[in-house]
Amino acid sequence: MKVLVTAGPTREAIDPVRFVSNRSSGKMGYAVAAAARERGHAVSLVSGPVALESPRGVDVVRVTTAEEMLAAVKKRVRGCDLLVMAAAVADWRPKKTAARKLKKSAGPPRIEWVATPDILRTIAPLKKPSQTFCGFAAETDGLAREARRKLREKNLDAIAANDVSKTDRGFEADRNALAVFFADGRALRIGLATKKKCAAALLRALEEISARKKM
Ligand code: C5P
């Protein structure tokens, strides 16, 4: 299969030295990309700014902002069989990026925020019946309810939800536990394990969905 994966946070600039972002380390998305490659797929990885080495054999495209990630995904999504959106896209960006560093002496700046594009929602109309799209949901409350809502609203085939209120898993950790919800109502629990193991288990499930679509 041709697999497209996104990973990491995005970074939205306030001025030339400051930005807003989130705690995503990129480890989960990189593990998905590496696992997909190991399972014999052709993999492209659109990555936000992370401190990780490129997985061997994977075509890595580096981006910074949500807009850049959207453009990179749009360009590649048409040709892919499976899209896994593991990136933690920043939800808001400053309406204007100051061209010069804001002076501390001027006091705390009043920043006007605007929403960044929702990548999955934007590309949903482009989705072909033969394609499989999987999102991620990082939640602190109402994991299953929130994940099922996003699955429906973003027109996904699957969504992998993880609890980010615990320190032994999720953001920045080397381990994770996933609750995967599928469009047909099924759910799959992947217990606390290395992100590598979680990624392999997730991919097995997504390969099955993709294979069924192509029968
Ligand atoms: O709505 P929420 O951000 O929690 O949804 C998470 C899923 O949506 C993830 O798969 C994430 O990559 C994707 N997403 C997106 N564009 C955004 C925000 C999230 O595609 N602006």
Residues whose N, C-alpha, C, O or C-beta is under 5 A from the ligand:
A	BS01	C5P	M85 A86 A87 A88 V89 A90 T116 P117 D118 I119 L120 G135 F136 A137 K150
